[in-house]
Amino acid sequence: MNMFKKLLCLFILSVGSNADEYKNPIALSAPDPWMEYYKGDYYLVATTGSNVIGIRKASKLGGLIDVENTIVYTFEGRALWAPEIHLIDGRWYLFYSSCAPNTEGNECHRNRVAQSASDDPMGPYTFLADLDDPDDQAFELDPSYIIINEQQYLLGAYWGPTSQNLYIRPMTNPYTPSGAKHFLAAPTYDWEIYGLNINEGPEPLYHDGRIFVVFSASYCGSDNYALGLMEFVGTDPLNSTHWYKHPEPVFKRSDENHVYAPGHNGFFKSPDGTEDWIVYHANAEESQGCGDTRSSRAQKFTWDDDGLPVFGVPEATDVTYEGPSGE
């Protein structure tokens, strides 16, 4: 009997140790991922390219690969890109870009926001507002939400005369802009201009009182698509000179690990709040382009002695890693 109990305990411990492990990718055909951990579950939302938005929900990071999208929002229009969900004052807000009905191409994309019926990330969601600037009807995409000095701002990207740039726009609330968009950054370094001159996917990152924006650079169809880092170093978020762009990419392809075009990321905390994690998409082979071959991946990151994020090298697929702390 004692031997049986020992074997049973070993079995239980073995099952428990595997429960918080995961492998990349965490979701197939899921570009532009955004992740939240909320009340015991992970919620993953990604680009669909259609007129619906779905969310994958699982209690374990490694469980997301086995669940299907649950449709939480259907809108009038087409070509959904880069959805994100943000919990603001007890309600979930869904930011996304899409094209109006009866349009063609990509230049018709504009940024929009919907609101959940409650504090449930699974919605359902109802359309609230278009977030495009009426004084500048440029191609807009990749909306996100950031708070600086207790003021709300919309982050996004837009096409300028020669490049795709980042912008920041003041907001009264998550669905009401209080001013025009302001230029934030343009591609200037060699690693930002592979394929096309592009900055996009600006995402907020907060740490020890400092405010960062992590963004994607170069054409998404290039294997050299990568992440860059900006930091707010001044007093006026609407003044681009009050932001510092680091001269080197902070996350890029790994030929050794067969990870190409890593980018368009989000951030989430481990269940116990002690770890920082990045979620991003990438291709598993060279020259796969900017479509549904891109899968969602996740990995833990750290901070260096200067207080800057250290994302490391994109992890190889089909390798077992330890999951987020607290699972």
ZIBEL-V863984 format. One record per backbone hydrogen bond with DSSP energy under -0.5 kcal/mol. NH is the residue of the N-H (numbers start at 1). CO is the residue of the C=O. E is the energy in kcal/mol with one decimal. If there is no record, write none. Layout:
# ZIBEL-V863984
nh->NH co->CO e->E
nh->NH co->CO e->E
This chain:
# ZIBEL-V863984
nh->5 co->1 e->-2.5
nh->6 co->2 e->-2.3
nh->7 co->3 e->-2.4
nh->8 co->4 e->-2.5
nh->9 co->5 e->-2.6
nh->10 co->6 e->-2.4
nh->11 co->7 e->-2.2
nh->12 co->8 e->-2.5
nh->13 co->9 e->-2.7
nh->14 co->10 e->-2.3
nh->15 co->11 e->-2.5
nh->16 co->12 e->-2.6
nh->17 co->13 e->-2.5
nh->18 co->14 e->-1.4
nh->19 co->15 e->-1.1
nh->20 co->16 e->-0.6
nh->21 co->18 e->-1.5
nh->22 co->321 e->-2.0
nh->25 co->296 e->-0.6
nh->26 co->296 e->-2.4
nh->27 co->296 e->-1.2
nh->30 co->294 e->-1.5
nh->34 co->45 e->-2.2
nh->36 co->43 e->-1.9
nh->38 co->36 e->-0.5
nh->38 co->41 e->-2.9
nh->41 co->38 e->-1.2
nh->42 co->58 e->-3.7
nh->43 co->36 e->-2.8
nh->44 co->56 e->-2.6
nh->45 co->34 e->-2.4
nh->46 co->54 e->-0.6
nh->47 co->31 e->-2.5
nh->49 co->80 e->-1.4
nh->53 co->73 e->-2.5
nh->55 co->70 e->-2.0
nh->56 co->44 e->-2.8
nh->58 co->42 e->-1.7
nh->63 co->60 e->-1.3
nh->64 co->60 e->-0.5
nh->64 co->61 e->-1.3
nh->66 co->63 e->-1.3
nh->67 co->64 e->-1.3
nh->70 co->55 e->-1.9
nh->71 co->69 e->-0.6
nh->72 co->53 e->-2.8
nh->73 co->53 e->-1.2
nh->75 co->51 e->-2.3
nh->77 co->75 e->-0.7
nh->78 co->99 e->-2.2
nh->79 co->49 e->-0.7
nh->80 co->50 e->-2.0
nh->81 co->97 e->-2.6
nh->84 co->95 e->-2.4
nh->86 co->93 e->-2.3
nh->88 co->86 e->-0.7
nh->88 co->91 e->-3.1
nh->91 co->88 e->-1.4
nh->92 co->118 e->-1.1
nh->93 co->86 e->-2.6
nh->94 co->114 e->-2.7
nh->95 co->84 e->-2.5
nh->95 co->93 e->-0.7
nh->96 co->112 e->-2.1
nh->97 co->81 e->-2.0
nh->98 co->110 e->-2.0
nh->99 co->78 e->-2.7
nh->103 co->100 e->-0.6
nh->109 co->106 e->-2.0
nh->110 co->98 e->-2.1
nh->112 co->96 e->-3.2
nh->113 co->129 e->-2.1
nh->114 co->94 e->-2.2
nh->115 co->126 e->-2.7
nh->116 co->92 e->-3.0
nh->117 co->124 e->-1.6
nh->121 co->119 e->-0.6
nh->123 co->120 e->-2.1
nh->125 co->72 e->-1.8
nh->126 co->115 e->-2.6
nh->128 co->113 e->-2.4
nh->129 co->113 e->-1.8
nh->131 co->111 e->-3.5
nh->134 co->132 e->-0.7
nh->136 co->133 e->-1.8
nh->138 co->136 e->-2.3
nh->140 co->109 e->-2.2
nh->141 co->157 e->-2.2
nh->144 co->155 e->-2.2
nh->146 co->153 e->-2.2
nh->148 co->151 e->-2.4
nh->151 co->148 e->-1.7
nh->152 co->171 e->-0.6
nh->153 co->146 e->-2.4
nh->154 co->169 e->-3.1
nh->155 co->144 e->-2.6
nh->156 co->167 e->-1.7
nh->157 co->141 e->-2.6
nh->158 co->165 e->-2.2
nh->159 co->139 e->-1.7
nh->160 co->158 e->-0.6
nh->160 co->163 e->-3.4
nh->164 co->197 e->-2.5
nh->165 co->158 e->-2.8
nh->165 co->163 e->-0.6
nh->166 co->185 e->-2.9
nh->167 co->156 e->-2.7
nh->168 co->182 e->-2.2
nh->169 co->154 e->-2.1
nh->170 co->180 e->-0.5
nh->171 co->152 e->-2.5
nh->172 co->176 e->-3.2
nh->173 co->176 e->-0.9
nh->176 co->173 e->-1.3
nh->178 co->170 e->-2.4
nh->179 co->170 e->-0.7
nh->182 co->168 e->-2.8
nh->184 co->166 e->-2.9
nh->185 co->166 e->-1.1
nh->192 co->189 e->-1.8
nh->193 co->190 e->-1.4
nh->196 co->194 e->-1.9
nh->198 co->192 e->-1.7
nh->198 co->196 e->-1.2
nh->199 co->164 e->-1.6
nh->200 co->216 e->-2.4
nh->203 co->214 e->-2.4
nh->205 co->212 e->-2.1
nh->207 co->210 e->-2.2
nh->210 co->207 e->-2.4
nh->212 co->205 e->-3.0
nh->213 co->230 e->-2.4
nh->214 co->203 e->-2.6
nh->215 co->228 e->-1.8
nh->216 co->200 e->-3.3
nh->217 co->226 e->-2.5
nh->218 co->192 e->-1.0
nh->218 co->198 e->-2.0
nh->219 co->194 e->-2.8
nh->222 co->219 e->-2.2
nh->225 co->222 e->-1.6
nh->226 co->217 e->-1.6
nh->227 co->251 e->-2.7
nh->228 co->215 e->-2.9
nh->230 co->213 e->-2.4
nh->231 co->244 e->-2.0
nh->232 co->211 e->-2.5
nh->233 co->231 e->-0.7
nh->233 co->242 e->-2.7
nh->234 co->242 e->-1.2
nh->237 co->235 e->-0.6
nh->239 co->236 e->-1.8
nh->240 co->238 e->-0.7
nh->242 co->239 e->-2.3
nh->243 co->240 e->-1.4
nh->244 co->231 e->-2.8
nh->245 co->243 e->-0.5
nh->246 co->229 e->-2.8
nh->246 co->244 e->-0.6
nh->250 co->227 e->-2.6
nh->251 co->227 e->-1.1
nh->254 co->259 e->-2.6
nh->258 co->254 e->-0.5
nh->258 co->255 e->-0.7
nh->259 co->254 e->-2.5
nh->260 co->283 e->-2.5
nh->261 co->223 e->-2.2
nh->263 co->281 e->-2.1
nh->266 co->279 e->-2.3
nh->268 co->277 e->-2.0
nh->270 co->275 e->-1.8
nh->272 co->325 e->-1.8
nh->273 co->270 e->-2.2
nh->276 co->301 e->-0.6
nh->277 co->268 e->-2.3
nh->278 co->299 e->-2.6
nh->279 co->266 e->-2.3
nh->280 co->297 e->-2.4
nh->281 co->263 e->-2.5
nh->282 co->295 e->-1.5
nh->283 co->260 e->-3.3
nh->288 co->285 e->-0.8
nh->294 co->291 e->-1.3
nh->295 co->282 e->-2.4
nh->296 co->27 e->-2.5
nh->297 co->280 e->-3.2
nh->299 co->278 e->-2.0
nh->301 co->276 e->-2.5
nh->302 co->310 e->-1.8
nh->304 co->308 e->-2.6
nh->307 co->304 e->-2.0
nh->310 co->302 e->-3.0
nh->311 co->309 e->-0.6
nh->314 co->252 e->-0.6
nh->317 co->257 e->-0.5
nh->318 co->24 e->-2.5
nh->319 co->316 e->-0.6
nh->321 co->22 e->-2.7
nh->323 co->20 e->-3.2
nh->327 co->324 e->-1.4
